[in-house]
Amino acid sequence: MLLYPILKITRTYQLSSLADLFAFRFRSTWAGALTTIFMLIGVLPLLALQIQAVADSIGIMTREPVQHRVALSFCALITLFTIFFGSRHIATRRNTKAWYSRLPSNR
């Protein structure tokens, strides 16, 4: 399996993000920072489209022109959700079943 060595490294060294993995692999905090910046640049347009789609959908359902309050409240909701549920839990041996555990392995 292609991802098994990466999974083994991330579990052994408790790396939780792609930026952590690159910073560990290249032994440079700049590599982690650049990874974070590139991922942010890639995700921001998608997040903007999501916010616009929610605001337009509510405008269509209510048959009123789209108000900026709807988009702003959706941004606040996303921010609160991220604050409450987006923090990672520091645990040495957390056993989680993820998508990679269901992949067949050729070991």
N, C-alpha and C positions, 0 to 999 in steps of 0.2 A: 504494500500500500504506500502511496506517495506521501501522505500526510503523517504517517506513523512516526518517523524520526523527528518531525517538528513537534508533534504532540508529546513525545517523550522528553524533548528539551524543555518545552513549556511547563510540563509537570514537575520535572526535576528541579528547575531553577525558579519556579513559581512566577513565570512570566504571564501577564494577563492581557496584553494587547500586542498588536502588530508593531507599534512603536517600541515597546519593551523588547520584543524579539530582535528588531533591527539594532537597537542600542546594545543589546547583549552580543549579537553576532559580530558587529563591526567595532565593538568596544569604544563606542563614541556616543556621547549624549547628543551630538549634532545629528547623527543618523536618526535617532529617535525623534528629535525636534523636526527634522525635515519630513519624516514619515507622517507625523501629526499634522503638519502644515498641508502636505499634499492630500491627505485624507480629508481635511477640513475643506480644502478647495473643491474636492470632488463631491462632498456631501451637501454643501450649502445650496447649490442650484436645485438639488433634489428636495431638500427641505423647503425651499421657497415654492416649488411646484406643489408640494403637499399642502402648504398653508393656503395657497391660491385656490387649490381644488376644494378644500373644505369651505373656504369663504364663498366661492362661487356656488357650491352645492347648497349651502344654506340660503343664499340669495335666490336660487331657483326654487327651492322648496317653499320659501315664504313669499315668493313673487314680489319681492322688494329689491331695490338696488342694493348692491353689496356695500355694506358699511365697513369702515376700517376697524370698528370696534370688534367685529366678529373675528377678523384676522388677529387682532391684538389679544383678544381673550383666548384664542386657540394657541397662540404663542405662549401665553402665560400658563395654560394648561399643560402644554408640552414641557415647559420649564419646570413646573411643579412635579410632574410625573418623573422627570429625570432626576430631580433632587431627591425625591422620596425613594424611588425604586432603582435608580441608576448607579448607586454607589456599590462598589464591590465589597464583598465580605472577605476579610482576611482570614483564611483558614488553611492550616497546613495540609490536611487530607480531606478535602471535601469531595464526596463521591456524587458526581452529577452524571446523569445520562444525557448525552448530547447526540447530535446527528452522526458524529464520527464513530460512536460506539455501535451503531447499527449497520455500519458498512462491513461487507465481508472482507476478511483478511486472508492473505495467502501465506501465513506463517507456518 
